[in-house]
Structures are given as structure tokens and as C-alpha cells.
Amino acid sequence: MIVVSLLLIVLAILGAPLFAIIATSAMAGFHSNDTELMTIALELMSIAQMPILTAIPLFTFAGYILSESKAPQRLVRLTNAMFGWMPGGLALVCLAACAFFTAFTGASGVTIIALGAILYPALKQDGYGDRFNLGLVTSSGSLGLLFAPSLPLILYGVVAEVSIDDLFRAGILPGMVMLVMLSGYSIWVNRENRRPVGAFSWREVGGALREAIWELPLPIVVLGGIYSGFFAVSEAAAITALYVFIAEVLINREIAFRDLPRITRDSMVLVGGILMILGVSLASTYYMIDTEVPQKLLAFVADLVSSPTSFLVLLLVFLLILGAILDIFSAIVLVVPLILPIAAGFGVNEVHLGIVFLAAMQLGYLTPPVGLNLFIASYRFEKPIMHVYSATFPFLVILLLSVILIAFWPDLSLLLV
Amino acid sequence: MRKILDSLERAGKLAENVALLVLLGTMIGVSVFQILNRQLLGGAFSLAWADELVKMIVLWLAMVGSIAACRDNKHIRIDLVTHILSGAIVSWIKVVVDLFAAGVCAVIAWQAWRLIGEERTWGDVILGDVPLWLAHAIVPLAFALVSYRFLVRVFGLLHDIFGPQETAA
């Protein structure tokens, strides 16, 4: 068994598809356990027994449609009209617009491509330093993970069997803390360059609002519907998908019908990748629960640490390392079932745990060696990866501080739940 | 032979796109109609089948999306080696990991095939009269195709590794 595990780890690091790695470890477990090997197929098919999963393809599709339309430009114009007059205005615009966009498009790296391409040159034109711009745009790309209706929040709810409505409420304040801390840093760094983008103008706000008229109902209907409890999450997802289709394809006509197969394919490729990993993880979790792995882990950790505080320290260190190696979706489906019982053993609330988990994994987008946003930014803005990394580093430190704050201040997450 | 394979690839990609569009379109349509039915029509239609259908579509989307992900080389991996190594060794590593993936998928396809064989004897149905095994048949089919796709990739890699030397000789 140890030989198999080592072999799988090597294969994973060499770049074997993660679902194949997880499936093999599940099947090896079943084999050693005299469990029928068909169980892997049974667990995969149970994807069809989780009603909440419908939200994942629907929101992903909506996010891809939005990012292919001119909605990003309109979002930037609107945030600029509202916040651009402040000192460090454009940096704040970047943070706010990216957070909003990421929440709606599910943290798959599309934010950097859709918004970064507009904001990066705009920041430069406005006299911000190149290093700052690169770091800001790269780290903004994963901001907003904690806001509804982001995919990682939904996936955590599915895996941990926690109310997704609760998670959506819990993410608000911690997400705001991240935004405020990064904004504060941006203003401080640019204290010499206080030039606001322009004066505040009702005219410009009005113009930007008029231009975005078809997108405006979206956050109101979706967020309002979810937070008021009028819609279930999967219902809000269906409404969003249909609405975005009508607004961008039929009314704004920014996406041609002939592009729909490609956009549908691109979005469903991501969905297939995520759900495949979820499916095989259900099988490996089944095996691990069956052999009481979480209990053994809890006993092991309980030997190591004694207080909830020291547990959280250990958890944070673990999550930061995990985030550097694994993408957020794989990490959720693989690791959450294991740490949930341990966290419960130390009296950590499962909703709070979810927010800490996602906040820590958000850093993973920015940490070498496999931080997705580093590579996307390096590719998109044609900068060497080491340059992107060092430019992002100060932002990474700020985000790390915010994660520590979120971890050790549970009320921040639980106040609104 | 080459021609037949190429048109097979094109047909496969088209079939994936059509399937994804139809599945997603149905999912959006049925879900929205459910909401309208409940909120505006006061539940005038009995849509007991709708939940079942939408949940089954998630499985089908996952499976077809997975085949497409394989063709587009978008399955989630730890993408480290290609960033730190270069040259022929990378191609050989890709051959090894994709061959491994092809093997794993073949085993899963076989297990899923066995499972739907069992399900046929149980005689469960969904959506009124559709046999459950038929709805689940997408799983062995998809894994067989994913396995095939990984093999195609392996052959492509081997062709790239050995191809240039052949033309040189």
C-alpha cells in the first residue's frame, strides 16, 4: 500500500491527471479492503444524486458568457465612475471589479484574462508603477472567492454538507476584510501618486449605468434572491444562465450564435474536470471513512496539539502548503472530508472552517510552484514568471495577514450566519 | 487511414459539442420552467420528473465534459514538470502519465460496465419508464472514450518524439 501511495505521488507530481491518481488510490484501497471494485462506478454515478451540483455547470456557463461579452469593460467603467475619484482610485477599481467578477465567474482564472487585459494598461497609463500593476492585477484575479455565488463556496458546501446559504453569508465580511486590506495597501503604496482618475461626475455614473443596464438586474436578482432566501442556489444559477444568455447573446448581441458551441464547450470542459475529480473523490472518501482514516488522523493531531488555537495554526500551515501544490477544487474534494471531523474535534465551526479553507487556498493561486494566476499573468502580460512572483509578493503578504485574521476571528465569518 | 482518423476526430468533436449544447440547453430550460411553474403558475404542471432529469443531466454533462476536457488537454493536473523541465524528457514523462491515465480509465470503464450489467438485472427505472442502467450507460462509455483519447495522445507524443528522426533518415 505504501509503495502504491508513493508511486501515485510521483505520478501526480509528474503531471498525471489528478482524477486518475485519486481513482487509483480509491481502487487500491477497495482492493486491499475486499470492497467490490464496482464501488468506484457506483460513487461516480452518485453525481446524479446531488441536486445542488446543477449550480456548477449553470454558473460556469454564465461566467464564460459574461467574460466573452463586453460586460468586463462595462463593469470597469461603472466601478471607475463610482470609485475613480478617490486617491489610488484605479487600484481600488481594479480590486472591486475583479472581486465582483470572480464571484460570478467562479475563480477559474478568467478574471485575469477578462479584466486584467483592460486594467493593466489603464493602470500604467495612469502613472502607477509596473511592478505594482502586475502584482495588483495578478492578485486581484482570485479575489472574490469568498463572495456568492463563487464555485469553490458551492463545492465546499456540497462536500462538507453545510448549508450553502450559510456559507454565502459567512463569506461576506471576511471577503470585505481582504478587499479593505488590499485597498489600504494600494493607497499607501501610491501615497506619492495621489492623482485620482478624475472628478466624480453624476453624468459619468449615469452613462455607465445606462450602458450596463442589462447587467444591472443580475447581481440584484441573483444575490438578492439568494440572500433573501427567495431562490435556492440551483434556481438562482438557472436564472443567471438564462438571463446572461438573453442579455449578452439576444439583446446586446456581443456573442454570435456561431460562438456558442465553443463557449459552451470551454465552460463544460472545466465542469467536466471539476466533477470528475469530485466523483472519484467520493470513492476515495468512501474508502477512507470505511477504514476510519479521519479518526486516526484526529488521534494523531490530538497528540500533536492540544488547543483549538494551536490546531488552527497547524491547519493554516498545512493549507498554505496544500494550496501551493493543489488547485482549489481538488483540495476541497480531497481534503475537506478528512479535516472536517478533526476540526469538529477541536470545536471549530464547519462554516468558519470553510471560509478559512477557501481563504487559505486563495493564496495558493499566488504561490509558486503551481500558482495558477502567476502563470496566467506571466503568459497574458508576457513577463517572466519570477518577475510576476516578486511583483505579487507584497500582495501575498497582505493576503496572508488577512487569512490569519479570518482564521483567529471566527465571529467575522459567523456574525452574519 | 489518416483521412479516416481525421474525419473521425472531427465527427467526435462535433458530437461532443452537440451533446453539450443539448444537455446544457435542456438543463437551463427545464430548471427555469420549474421555477416559473412554481412561482407564477402555482404548480399547474406536475414536474416530478424534472428534478430527476436535471440531476441526471449533471452526470451526463460531467461525463461528456470530461471527454471534451481530454481532447482539449484540460484535465486538472499538477502542472509543474512542463514549467521546470524542457526537451525530450518532458515528452517521455507525458507518455508515461497519459499511458497511466489511459489504463486507469479503462479499468473504471470496465467496472462501470459490470455495474450497469448488474443494474439491468435489478430493473430500476427513472423518469417513469427509462431503465436506470441506460441512463448510467454514459459512465462506461465516457471512460472508454477518455481512455481512448489518452491513448491517442500517447501515440501523438510518440510520433512527435520519433517523427523528426524518421524524416531525417
Chai-1 contact restraints between the chains, C-beta under 6 A:
chainA,res_idxA,chainB,res_idxB,connection_type,confidence,min_distance_angstrom,max_distance_angstrom,comment,restraint_id
A,L11,B,V97,contact,1.0,0.0,6.0,A-B,restraint_1
A,L11,B,F100,contact,1.0,0.0,6.0,A-B,restraint_2
A,A12,B,I78,contact,1.0,0.0,6.0,A-B,restraint_3
A,L14,B,V81,contact,1.0,0.0,6.0,A-B,restraint_4
A,L14,B,I93,contact,1.0,0.0,6.0,A-B,restraint_5
A,L14,B,V97,contact,1.0,0.0,6.0,A-B,restraint_6
A,G15,B,R77,contact,1.0,0.0,6.0,A-B,restraint_7
A,G15,B,V81,contact,1.0,0.0,6.0,A-B,restraint_8
A,G15,B,V97,contact,1.0,0.0,6.0,A-B,restraint_9
A,A16,B,V97,contact,1.0,0.0,6.0,A-B,restraint_10
A,A16,B,F100,contact,1.0,0.0,6.0,A-B,restraint_11
A,A16,B,A101,contact,1.0,0.0,6.0,A-B,restraint_12
A,P17,B,H75,contact,1.0,0.0,6.0,A-B,restraint_13
A,P17,B,R77,contact,1.0,0.0,6.0,A-B,restraint_14
A,P17,B,A101,contact,1.0,0.0,6.0,A-B,restraint_15
A,L18,B,I76,contact,1.0,0.0,6.0,A-B,restraint_16
A,A20,B,A101,contact,1.0,0.0,6.0,A-B,restraint_17
A,A20,B,V104,contact,1.0,0.0,6.0,A-B,restraint_18
A,A23,B,V104,contact,1.0,0.0,6.0,A-B,restraint_19
A,T24,B,V104,contact,1.0,0.0,6.0,A-B,restraint_20
A,L37,B,Q111,contact,1.0,0.0,6.0,A-B,restraint_21
A,M38,B,Q111,contact,1.0,0.0,6.0,A-B,restraint_22
A,M38,B,R114,contact,1.0,0.0,6.0,A-B,restraint_23
A,M38,B,L115,contact,1.0,0.0,6.0,A-B,restraint_24
A,I40,B,I108,contact,1.0,0.0,6.0,A-B,restraint_25
A,I40,B,Q111,contact,1.0,0.0,6.0,A-B,restraint_26
A,A41,B,Q111,contact,1.0,0.0,6.0,A-B,restraint_27
A,A41,B,A112,contact,1.0,0.0,6.0,A-B,restraint_28
A,A41,B,L115,contact,1.0,0.0,6.0,A-B,restraint_29
A,A41,B,V139,contact,1.0,0.0,6.0,A-B,restraint_30
A,L44,B,V139,contact,1.0,0.0,6.0,A-B,restraint_31
A,M45,B,H136,contact,1.0,0.0,6.0,A-B,restraint_32
A,M45,B,V139,contact,1.0,0.0,6.0,A-B,restraint_33
A,I47,B,L59,contact,1.0,0.0,6.0,A-B,restraint_34
A,I47,B,A62,contact,1.0,0.0,6.0,A-B,restraint_35
A,A48,B,K55,contact,1.0,0.0,6.0,A-B,restraint_36
A,A48,B,M56,contact,1.0,0.0,6.0,A-B,restraint_37
A,A48,B,L59,contact,1.0,0.0,6.0,A-B,restraint_38
A,P51,B,K55,contact,1.0,0.0,6.0,A-B,restraint_39
A,L53,B,V58,contact,1.0,0.0,6.0,A-B,restraint_40
A,T54,B,V54,contact,1.0,0.0,6.0,A-B,restraint_41
A,T54,B,V58,contact,1.0,0.0,6.0,A-B,restraint_42
A,P57,B,L61,contact,1.0,0.0,6.0,A-B,restraint_43
A,E235,B,I35,contact,1.0,0.0,6.0,A-B,restraint_44
A,A238,B,I28,contact,1.0,0.0,6.0,A-B,restraint_45
A,A238,B,S31,contact,1.0,0.0,6.0,A-B,restraint_46
A,A238,B,V32,contact,1.0,0.0,6.0,A-B,restraint_47
A,A241,B,I28,contact,1.0,0.0,6.0,A-B,restraint_48
A,L242,B,I28,contact,1.0,0.0,6.0,A-B,restraint_49
A,L242,B,V32,contact,1.0,0.0,6.0,A-B,restraint_50
A,P261,B,N17,contact,1.0,0.0,6.0,A-B,restraint_51
A,T264,B,L20,contact,1.0,0.0,6.0,A-B,restraint_52
A,T264,B,L21,contact,1.0,0.0,6.0,A-B,restraint_53
A,T264,B,L24,contact,1.0,0.0,6.0,A-B,restraint_54
A,R265,B,N17,contact,1.0,0.0,6.0,A-B,restraint_55
A,R265,B,L20,contact,1.0,0.0,6.0,A-B,restraint_56
A,R265,B,A68,contact,1.0,0.0,6.0,A-B,restraint_57
A,M268,B,L20,contact,1.0,0.0,6.0,A-B,restraint_58
A,M268,B,L61,contact,1.0,0.0,6.0,A-B,restraint_59
A,M268,B,G65,contact,1.0,0.0,6.0,A-B,restraint_60
A,V269,B,G65,contact,1.0,0.0,6.0,A-B,restraint_61
A,V269,B,A68,contact,1.0,0.0,6.0,A-B,restraint_62
A,V269,B,A69,contact,1.0,0.0,6.0,A-B,restraint_63
A,V269,B,D72,contact,1.0,0.0,6.0,A-B,restraint_64
A,V269,B,K74,contact,1.0,0.0,6.0,A-B,restraint_65
A,V271,B,G65,contact,1.0,0.0,6.0,A-B,restraint_66
A,G272,B,A62,contact,1.0,0.0,6.0,A-B,restraint_67
A,G272,B,G65,contact,1.0,0.0,6.0,A-B,restraint_68
A,G272,B,S66,contact,1.0,0.0,6.0,A-B,restraint_69
A,G272,B,A69,contact,1.0,0.0,6.0,A-B,restraint_70
A,G273,B,A69,contact,1.0,0.0,6.0,A-B,restraint_71
A,G273,B,H75,contact,1.0,0.0,6.0,A-B,restraint_72
A,G273,B,I76,contact,1.0,0.0,6.0,A-B,restraint_73
A,L275,B,A62,contact,1.0,0.0,6.0,A-B,restraint_74
A,M276,B,S66,contact,1.0,0.0,6.0,A-B,restraint_75
A,D327,B,I76,contact,1.0,0.0,6.0,A-B,restraint_76
A,S330,B,I76,contact,1.0,0.0,6.0,A-B,restraint_77
A,P369,B,L80,contact,1.0,0.0,6.0,A-B,restraint_78
A,V370,B,I78,contact,1.0,0.0,6.0,A-B,restraint_79
A,V370,B,L80,contact,1.0,0.0,6.0,A-B,restraint_80
